[in-house]
Amino acid sequence: MDFKTYTTDVVVVGGGGAACRAAIEVSEKGLNSIMLDKGRPGRSGATPCALWSIQAPFGPRGRDERDTPEQYFEDMVNAGRFIGDQNITEIVAFTACDRILDMERYGVHFKKYDDGRFFQTPMPGQTYPRSCFMIENGQHMSTVLAKEVSRRDNIEVFKDFFVFDLLKNGEAVVGVLGMDLLSGELVAIHAKSTVMATGGYTSLWGFSDNPPTLTGDGVAMAYLAGADIVDLEFNQYYGTDVLWPPSVKGSVVLYELMIDEFADGEITDKDGNIIIEKPLPIRDEAIKIIYDTIRAGKGTPHGGVYFDTTLSPKGEAAVRDVFKTMTPKHYQFLIDAAGIDLAKEPLEVGPASHYQCGGIYINERGESSVEGLYACGECAGNFQGANRLAGSALCDTQTTGAQVGGCSADDAKKRDILPADKSDLEGKKELVNMFLSNKDKGTRPVFVKEEILKTMDKHIAPFRNAEGMKKGLSIIESLKGELENIAVPDIKRYNFELEEALEARLMAEAAQITFGSAMFRKESRGHHNREDYPETDNQNWRCHTIVKQVDGKPDYSKRDVIYTRMKPQD
């Protein structure tokens, strides 16, 4: 297969909230960009699945005049267990309000009080109610951002385009290599700056509330290109995703709605005993309580706990009004798909893979450790820390997206387009041809992917230990060896099996270094809980875990956390 080639100033990989915002900022700088989406902008990635909550410390312009960017910053640092780099956390906290106003200018609708102040809801970990309420949730946000991208002449969007590798010139990244599913062509896009905005790796796990496309492509490609990867052991689980019935498995029901202000219900064990007291704890604490209940044999028939609003003193009608006001589509979906009315009956829920706290290591400009490569949003890794504060995910797509888009554009103005190393391009062509070549007994990529999901679920769950992780890592390494046996049909358009083969390769890389990172950190902190190292060890492990490819193998090390405003007090 030969390559079709394009050139641009900045190439942005992704199509969700962070990718759109980065591309918009490049446009504002007057440069050209190409945005590459695995699916369709506005309808792909994690952003459309999000609910109303996007944090911004509006203070007098919001619900509580006492709130400030400084307080938001402090809340993020504390929630992250002092593992987030504060030079980047500052970008999120101190530019959040401006980015919300940008979204409003683009056309995103927010709920407001009659006097024009932003309506804001409380979430665990927020000192003051800070979550702005987006009308129609993340789907509305995604649609509006995609529309804003589409109206700009200097942004070109490639839909149904799967990026599977980065192009190198020496040690620098000079673009990307991908497959146009519509035409079947391999495409090399040469760019002065390359921005990864691919979202998380949460769908490396079988039980996840994220779309199946979030398989860690960005992290894996950056790792293979020589970039530093950080803190992959901190995969955030969410504690109350639907377990039963199967028709709605993986749907999120928010435990945060159990506060007195809203549904005022309870999370209980199989016998109806309340397991989470109020005020509700932040997510890493909540997940431990739920998981401990299940491990103690007090779980529900399908291995979870009960999300029970029938215990609310407010009564069925008032509870129903909360769901119809706060999460109307999710509430109605459970009724339509499973006949379950959250206001009338308990629901079996359990922990599911939810958010990637680790990822590509960046500085405050979004630069990775490799020249020409940037990252923003969920695939960037060193600012949420060991646990993400509720409401920060959508906020970081806009804050880091704008920051990284602007900085990558500024740098692109100083660079020339460089050709990719010929040997690098030929190696990528051989990879594709390997999967397409005829084999007497070929492995289908879907079976490799299924084994990766099972292995992650079993051996790197919220609680893990060295013995289980060694078994899991051994399986992943074996699956990496099986990749060369994959055979797919040689068809032109929409060759989904070829896409799955290339995706399986990246999944195996991401899974391997996730296991290695979790084995390297010998303590428990945030969403990383070692049964064999149950205590938090601030003396030795209040630091980042870094993994980098050295001579074709992962090399693990520690790196100091950057503190700018708040140093931890022992």
N, C-alpha and C positions, 0 to 999 in steps of 0.2 A: 504494500500500500504506500502510495506517495502522499506528501503533505501539501495541503493548500496553505498559503501563508497570508497573514495580515500584519500590519504594523499600527501601533497607536502610542499615545503618550503614556497612559495608565491602563492596565488591564485589571479589572475587578472580578474576582471569582466568587460567585454567589448571587442570590437573587432576593434575599430576605431584607430585614430592616437595616442591618449594618451595611450590606452591599449597596443598597439603594442610596443610603445617606452618604456613603463614601463617593459614589459616582456623582451625586448631586454636587458635592463639594469640589470635586475635580472640575466639573462644569463651571461652577462659580469662579474658579481660578482661570477660566478661559482655555482650558486644555481639552483635548479629545480623550475619550475613554471607550473601552469595550467592556460591557458587563456580561458575564457568562453564567447562565442559570441552568442547573440540572433539569429544572422543570419550567414553570412559567412565572415570571415576576408577579407578585400579588397573590399567588396561589401555592407557592412552594416554600419549603423551609419551616422553621418553628414559629416564626412571627405570626402567621395567620391562626395558629392554634392557641395563642396567648389570650388571657382574659383582660380585664379592664385596667389592671394596675401598672402604672408607669410613674416612678417616683420623681418628684421635683420639689425642692424646699422653697415654696413660694412665700412662706411667711405671711405678711399682711395681705398678699394677693391670693392666699389660699385659706385653709380652714383655721390654722393656728398661727397667730402673728409671731409667736416665739420661735418658730422654726427658721433655721438658717442653713446655708451651705456648709458652714463649719459643723453644725450638728449632724447633718447628713453624712459628712465625711467621717465623723466620729462613730456613728452607728455602723457604717460599712466596715470600718477597721475592727471594731469590736466583734461584729458578726463573723468576720473572716478569720477570727482567732489570731490576729496580728501576723498573718502570712501574706497579706496583699501588699504589693508595692505601692507606697503612698503617693509617689510622683504621678502614678496613673489614676489612683483613686481620686486625687484632687481634680483631674480632668472631668471625671464623672460627676462629682459632687458640685463643682463650681460652675459647670456649664449646663447642667441639667435644665434649668429654667429657660435659658436661651433656646435650647434645642426643642423644648416643648412648644415654645412660641413659634419656632420655625414650622413645626408640624401643623400647628393651628393655621399658619399662613398658607401652607400647602393645601389645607382643606380637611384636616382631621378634626372631628367634633368632640369636645369635652363637655362633661356635665358641669354646670356652674350654678352658683347661688344667684338669686335675683339681683344682687348688687354687682354681679360680674366676677366675683371671686371664684377660683377653682374649687369645685367640690372635691374633697379628698377623704380617703378612707384610712383607718388605722390598720397596720399589719404588725405582727410580732417582730420585735427588734427595732421598730421605729419609735424614737423618743416622742415624736408628735405625729399625728395623722399626716401622711405625706404622699399617699398613692393617688395620683390624679385618675379620674374615672373617664376612660375612653368610651364613647358611645360605640356600640357594635364591636368592641374589643379589638384584638390583634388583626382580625380579618379586615376591618375597616382601615386600620393603620397601614397594612400591607398594600391594599388597593390604592390608597391615596399616594403612597410613596412611589409605587409603580407608575401611576399616572404622571406624577411629577417628573420621573425619569423619562417617560415617553415623550413629553412635550419639549425636551431639550435636544436640539439638533446635534450637539456635540457628544451625545451619549448613544452608542450603538449597542443594541441588546441582541445577544444570541440566545434563543430559547432552545430547550431540549438539547443542551450542549453539555457533555460530560468531560470535565477536565481531569486528567489522570496523571499528569506529571508536570514538573517545572523544567524550564529550559535553562541551561547554564552556559556561561562564558567564563571559563576559569572557575573562580570561586563565587562569582556573582550570578544572581538570578536575572535572566533577561527576557522572561516571558513564560508562556505556558503551552502545553500540548494537550489537545483534547479531541473529542470525537463529536462531530455534528450528527446527531441521531437522525435528523430529517433527511440529510443527503447521504449519510454513510461515510463522509469524507473524514480523514484525519486532518486536523488543522493546527498549524503552529502560529501562535500569535506573539509577535515580538513587541516588547514594550520597554519603556524607560524605567517604569516602576510597576511592580506587581503587588496587588493587595489581595490577601486571603480574607474572605468574609464568608466562609463556608458553613458556619454554625458549629454545633457540637458533635460529639462522638457518642451521644446517648443511645443511639440505636445499634451500638455494638452489643447491647444487652437485649435478650429476647423480650423481657417485660419492660416496656418503656411507654411513656405517654407522648413521645415525640414521633414525627413522621419517620418512616423507614429509610428515608434518604440520608439521614444524619449519621453517617457511618465513619466519621473521622477522616475524611479525605484530606482536608486541609492540613491537619496535624501530621498525617502520614507523609504527604508530599513535602512538607517543610522539613521533616526529619530526614527524609531521603536526600534532600538537597543540602543537608549539613547544618540546618538551623538548630538552635537550642530549644528543647521542649521542656515545659515546666509543670510540675505538680499534677500529673495525670491521675494520681491516686485519689484526688478529691473530686470524685464524680458524685454530684448531689442527687440523692434519692428524694422522692416526694412520698409522704407516708400514706396518703389516702386516694389511691387510684383504684378504680373499680376492678374487683377480682371476679365477680360473678353477677349476672350470667355472662356467658362468652360473647354474646352479641354486642356488649358494651365494655368488654374488658379493656383496660388501659385508659378509660376516660377519667379525667381529673374531676374530683369533687373537693372543694377547698375546705381544709380543716380550719382555715382562718375565718370562715363564715360562722364558726361556732362561738364566736365572741358574743358577749351580752348585747352589744349594739345591733347585731344581725340575728342569726337564727337561734343563738343561745342553746344549741344542742350539745351532744356529748360524743366522745369517742370511747367505746367500751370494749371489754373482752367478750368472750362467748357467753358468759353468764350475766352480762349486763352491768358489770362493775366498771365504773368510770376509771379510765387509765391516764387521762391527761387533764390535769387541773388547770384552772384559770387564775391569773392571766396566762394565755397560751404561750408556750415556749417557742423559740425560733426553730428553724427547720432541722438543724442537726440534732438538737435535743429531742424534738418530737419523734424523729425517725428512730432514735435509740429506744425510746419508751415503747413505741409500737413494735419494733423488732424484738425487744426483750419479752414482750407479752406473748408474741407468737412462739418464740423459742422456748418459753416456759410451759408450753402446752395449753395455753389459754386462748388460742386462736379460734376463729370461726371454722365451720365445716370445710371451707375452701382455702384455709391457711391465712386468714387475715384478721381484721378486727371490724367492729361495727361502727359505721357512720350513722348516728341515730339522732334525728331531730324530733322524734316522738317524745323525747324526754324534756323538750323545751317547755318552760312555763308559759311561753307566749301563745301556744295553741297552734293548731294546724293551719288556720287561715293566715295568721300573721307570718308563720314560717314560709308558707307558699309565696306570700307577697315578697319576702326577702329574695327568694330564688328567682322570681319573675323580674325583680328589679335589678339584681346584681349579676346573675348568670342565666338569663332567659333561654338562650339557645341550648346551653348544656342541660338545663332543667328539662326542657321540652324533648331534647334528644333521648334522654333516659326513658321518658314516657313513651315516645314513639317507637324506639328500638327494642325496649325490654319491658314495657308496661310498668315501670317503676316510678312511683311518685315519692320524691325525697321528703316531702312534707308528711307522708302517711306511713312510711315503713323504713326500717333500718336497711342499710346497704352494706354488703361485704366489700371492704377495701383493704389495700395493702401497699407495701413499698414498691415503687417503680423507678427506674432510671429517668431522671428529669432534666438535669443541667450539668454542663461541663465547666467546672471551676478552673481546671488546668488547661493547658494548650500551648500555643506558640509563645515563647518568651519575647516580650517587646519592651521598648523603653517608652517614655512619655510621648514620643512622636509616632509611635506605632512601628518603629523599625525593629526588625528581627535581628538576629546575630549574623545574618547573611546579607551582603550588600544587594540592594534592589528589591528586597522582599519585606513586605509589611503585613500586619494583621490587625483586625478589629472585630468587635463583637465577641460572640461566644468562643470562637476558635482561638482568640488571644487569651493568654492564660494566667497572668501573674498579678491581677488586681482584685479579684473577688476573694481570694484567700482560700481558707479551708471550708468555707460555707458562704453561700450567697444570701444576702438580705432580700427578703421578699419585696418584689417591685423593682428590683435593680436590673433585671435582664433586658427589658425593652429600653430602659433608660440607657444602658451601656451601648446598645446598638446605635443610638443617635449621637451620643457624646463621643465615643471612641470612633464611630464611623465618620463623623465630621472632622475630628482631629486628624485621623489617619488619611482621609481623603485629601485634606488640605496639605499636609506635610509631604505626602507622596507626590502630589502635583508640584509643590515647590521644588522638590528634589529633581523631578522629571525635567524641569526647565533648565537644569544644569547638566543633564546627561544627554548622550547620544544613543541612538538605537544600535545595539550590538548584536552581531549574529550569534546563534547558538553554536557550540562546539559540534563539529560534524560527527565526531564519534558519539557524542551524547544523543544526537538525533537518530543515528543509525541504531544505537542500542534500544531506543524506544520503539523503533520500527520492528526490530527483531522480537521484542516482547509481544507486540500485537500479532505478528505473524506466527509466533509460537502457539498462541491460542487458536488461530485460524487453521493451522496446518492439520492435515488428516492424521488421525491416530486410530489404531485398531480398537483400543479400549480407552476412551476418554472420560475424565471426571467432569460432571456438570458443575458449574460454579455455585448453583443454588445449594448443593449439598455441603460444600465447603463453608458457605455463609451460615447455614443452619447450625453447623457444629461450632462455629465461633460464638454464635448467640447463646447456645446451650452452655458452652464452657464459661462464658462471662457470667451468666446467671448463677451457675453452680459454685464457681470458685472465687469470684471477686464481688460477692454480694456486700451489703452494708457492713457485715462482720466477716472478717477473713483471717486466715492464719497461714503460716509458712508452709505447712504440709499441703493444704488445699491449693495454695497458689503455685507451688512447685508442680503439682499435678496438672493444673490448668495451663501453666506456661509450657509444659512438655507437650500438651495437646496442640497448642497454638503453633509451636515450632514444627510439629509433625504436619500440621495443615499447611504451613508455609512450603514444606517440601512437596506437598501434593499439588501445589499450584501449577507446576510444570506439566502435570498430566491433564490439565483442563483442556477440553476440546469444545469448540463452539462452531456453529454453522457459518459458512462464509457467504453471508447475504449482505446486500447493500444498505437498504434503509431500515432504520429502527431495529438494529441488531442488538436487542436487549440482552441476549446471552453474552455477547462480547462486552457490553457495558458491565454486566454482573461479574465477569471474569476479572476485568480491570479493577472493579470495586472490591472484589474479594482480596485481591493483592494488597490494596491499601488498608482494608479492614484487618488483615492479618498483621501488618506492620503496627497499626495503632494498638491492637490488642496486645501484642508482644511487649511494647514499651509501657503499656498501662500496668500489666502484671509486674514488669520489672521495677517500675516506680513504686508500686505498693509494697513489693518485697523489700525495697531499699529503705523505706521509711519505717523505722522500728519504734513506733510509738502509736498512740491513738490521738486523733485531733480532728475536729469538724466531722466530715463525712468519711473519714478514713478510720476504721475501728479494727485494730489488731487484737484478736483474742489472746495471742501469745505476748503482746505488749500492750496491756489495757490502759496504761497510764499515759498522760501527756507529759512529755519530757522537754521542757523549755530550754534546758541547759544545752542539749545536744541537737534538738530538732525544730527549734523555732527558726526555720530556714526553708528555702526552696529546695525541692528535688529537681535536679537538672538531668536530662538524658540527651545525649548527642551521639550520632553515628560516628564511630572511629574504626577505620579499617573494616567497614562492612558490618560492624557489630555495635550494639548499644553500650554506651559507657555512662555510668551514673555518678553524680557528684552532688555536693551541696553548694548553695549560694546564699549569701546574706540577703535578707529582706531589706528593702529601701524604706527608711523611716524619715519623713520630712516634718511632720507636725506632732505626731503622737508616738512616743517610745513606750514599749510595754513596761509595766511595773510588775516586778516579780512578787 
